[in-house]
Amino acid sequence: MQIGILGGGSVGQTLGAGLKALGHEVMLGIREVTPETLSQPRAQARPLGDWQGATGARVATLAEAAGAAEIVINATNGRGSLEALRSAGAENLAGKVLIDVANPLDFSRGMPPFLLSELSGPTSLGERIQAEVPEARVVKCFNTVTAAVMVKPDLVPGEHDLFLCGNDEGAKEVVRDLARALGWSRFVDLGDIVGARAQECFLPIWVRLWMTGGTPLLGYRIVSA
Ligand SMILES: NC(=O)c1ccc[n+]([C@@H]2O[C@H](COP(=O)([O-])OP(=O)(O)OC[C@H]3O[C@@H](n4cnc5c(N)ncnc54)[C@H](OP(=O)(O)O)[C@@H]3O)[C@@H](O)[C@H]2O)c1
């Protein structure tokens, strides 16, 4: 499939490389494609020019990546995600499965981050994205694990769950299929896109577990009677 990834950080690069390795065509979108942005160092990720050379995937603008895609992944910083989707263009997202991996985290006061007030409480980033692009089939998924685990769940030993939610059942099945190809087998469906409130609330817990346990290689396992 043709997959468009919005965002060139650790998540965009890791998911892009993992999906390309599975045989998908991947185009990764950033705001500006220039020699400077392709060579600029990125936190916990490579310069995108190096990533492009290593993976054989393409770096393009947000609108090009979304326009060419059958499936779009939002891997932008949560604070900028709505603006990123506006730049990608509603017409380039209409009818498409849009996997929202982003978290609305505020790092302005250092660690630990907290949820951005305008994107939490009685709303969530996932819901705001669905409202921003009503014709896209938004599925919130992968946001509760670190990038490396998204494409290699067995980095965390034992069985653990991948959460997802969204309004479109068919879109959720498309996302489960993509995740299965990456090695995921256990899914917890949190219902419609309102479930994004709960999914995004896992992040403060996740960050705390990382800080106290010393490893980002974490997974959740839900058990019930
Ligand atoms: N890191 C992880 O392991 C992890 C795990 C789960 C979920 N997440 C979530 O996944 C998302 C990506 O995380 P990340 O660590 O890869 O990188 P990040 O630093 O959070 O985001 C990087 C990307 O966001 C883009 N961006 C920021 N503001 C934008 C705006 N206003 N318009 C368009 N694009 C904008 C940047 O674009 P330019 O390149 O054009 O500057 C950059 O490519 C975040 O929401 C994060 O919370 C991360």
Ligand as a Chemical Component Dictionary entry (heavy atoms), coordinates in Angstrom:
data_LIG
# 
_chem_comp.id                   LIG 
_chem_comp.type                 NON-POLYMER 
_chem_comp.pdbx_formal_charge   0 
_chem_comp.three_letter_code    LIG 
# 
loop_
_chem_comp_atom.comp_id 
_chem_comp_atom.atom_id 
_chem_comp_atom.alt_atom_id 
_chem_comp_atom.type_symbol 
_chem_comp_atom.charge 
_chem_comp_atom.model_Cartn_x 
_chem_comp_atom.model_Cartn_y 
_chem_comp_atom.model_Cartn_z 
_chem_comp_atom.pdbx_ordinal 
LIG N1  N1  N 0  8.695 9.270  20.452 1  
LIG C1  C1  C 0  7.952 8.223  20.749 2  
LIG O1  O1  O 0  8.471 7.127  20.982 3  
LIG C2  C2  C 0  6.448 8.351  20.739 4  
LIG C3  C3  C 0  5.651 7.272  21.132 5  
LIG C4  C4  C 0  4.250 7.363  21.053 6  
LIG C5  C5  C 0  3.674 8.529  20.555 7  
LIG N2  N2  N 1  4.470 9.577  20.209 8  
LIG C6  C6  C 0  3.840 10.785 19.663 9  
LIG O2  O2  O 0  4.108 10.770 18.258 10 
LIG C7  C7  C 0  4.278 12.108 17.767 11 
LIG C8  C8  C 0  5.652 12.243 17.091 12 
LIG O3  O3  O 0  6.653 12.085 18.058 13 
LIG P1  P1  P 0  8.214 12.194 17.672 14 
LIG O4  O4  O 0  8.949 11.861 18.903 15 
LIG O5  O5  O -1 8.472 11.422 16.422 16 
LIG O6  O6  O 0  8.485 13.702 17.250 17 
LIG P2  P2  P 0  8.013 15.141 17.685 18 
LIG O7  O7  O 0  9.230 15.910 17.948 19 
LIG O8  O8  O 0  6.979 15.107 18.751 20 
LIG O9  O9  O 0  7.319 15.616 16.303 21 
LIG C9  C9  C 0  8.105 15.752 15.164 22 
LIG C10 C10 C 0  7.374 16.239 13.953 23 
LIG O10 O10 O 0  6.279 17.126 14.264 24 
LIG C11 C11 C 0  6.224 18.082 13.220 25 
LIG N3  N3  N 0  5.505 19.288 13.614 26 
LIG C12 C12 C 0  5.564 19.943 14.792 27 
LIG N4  N4  N 0  4.753 21.035 14.745 28 
LIG C13 C13 C 0  4.193 21.051 13.516 29 
LIG C14 C14 C 0  3.281 21.927 12.866 30 
LIG N5  N5  N 0  2.784 22.995 13.495 31 
LIG N6  N6  N 0  2.922 21.641 11.587 32 
LIG C15 C15 C 0  3.439 20.572 10.962 33 
LIG N7  N7  N 0  4.301 19.682 11.527 34 
LIG C16 C16 C 0  4.677 19.939 12.788 35 
LIG C17 C17 C 0  7.692 18.381 12.918 36 
LIG O11 O11 O 0  7.736 18.894 11.615 37 
LIG P3  P3  P 0  9.034 19.445 10.866 38 
LIG O12 O12 O 0  9.897 18.249 10.596 39 
LIG O13 O13 O 0  8.496 20.064 9.632  40 
LIG O14 O14 O 0  9.674 20.405 11.849 41 
LIG C18 C18 C 0  8.332 17.017 13.076 42 
LIG O15 O15 O 0  8.452 16.352 11.846 43 
LIG C19 C19 C 0  4.120 13.025 18.985 44 
LIG O16 O16 O 0  2.806 13.489 19.039 45 
LIG C20 C20 C 0  4.408 12.104 20.175 46 
LIG O17 O17 O 0  3.747 12.512 21.363 47 
LIG C21 C21 C 0  5.828 9.525  20.296 48 
# 
loop_
_chem_comp_bond.comp_id 
_chem_comp_bond.atom_id_1 
_chem_comp_bond.atom_id_2 
_chem_comp_bond.value_order 
_chem_comp_bond.pdbx_ordinal 
LIG N1  C1  SING 1  
LIG C1  O1  DOUB 2  
LIG C1  C2  SING 3  
LIG C2  C3  SING 4  
LIG C2  C21 DOUB 5  
LIG C3  C4  DOUB 6  
LIG C4  C5  SING 7  
LIG C5  N2  DOUB 8  
LIG N2  C6  SING 9  
LIG N2  C21 SING 10 
LIG C6  O2  SING 11 
LIG C6  C20 SING 12 
LIG O2  C7  SING 13 
LIG C7  C8  SING 14 
LIG C7  C19 SING 15 
LIG C8  O3  SING 16 
LIG O3  P1  SING 17 
LIG P1  O4  DOUB 18 
LIG P1  O5  SING 19 
LIG P1  O6  SING 20 
LIG O6  P2  SING 21 
LIG P2  O7  DOUB 22 
LIG P2  O8  SING 23 
LIG P2  O9  SING 24 
LIG O9  C9  SING 25 
LIG C9  C10 SING 26 
LIG C10 O10 SING 27 
LIG C10 C18 SING 28 
LIG O10 C11 SING 29 
LIG C11 N3  SING 30 
LIG C11 C17 SING 31 
LIG N3  C12 SING 32 
LIG N3  C16 SING 33 
LIG C12 N4  DOUB 34 
LIG N4  C13 SING 35 
LIG C13 C14 SING 36 
LIG C13 C16 DOUB 37 
LIG C14 N5  SING 38 
LIG C14 N6  DOUB 39 
LIG N6  C15 SING 40 
LIG C15 N7  DOUB 41 
LIG N7  C16 SING 42 
LIG C17 O11 SING 43 
LIG C17 C18 SING 44 
LIG O11 P3  SING 45 
LIG P3  O12 DOUB 46 
LIG P3  O13 SING 47 
LIG P3  O14 SING 48 
LIG C18 O15 SING 49 
LIG C19 O16 SING 50 
LIG C19 C20 SING 51 
LIG C20 O17 SING 52 
# 
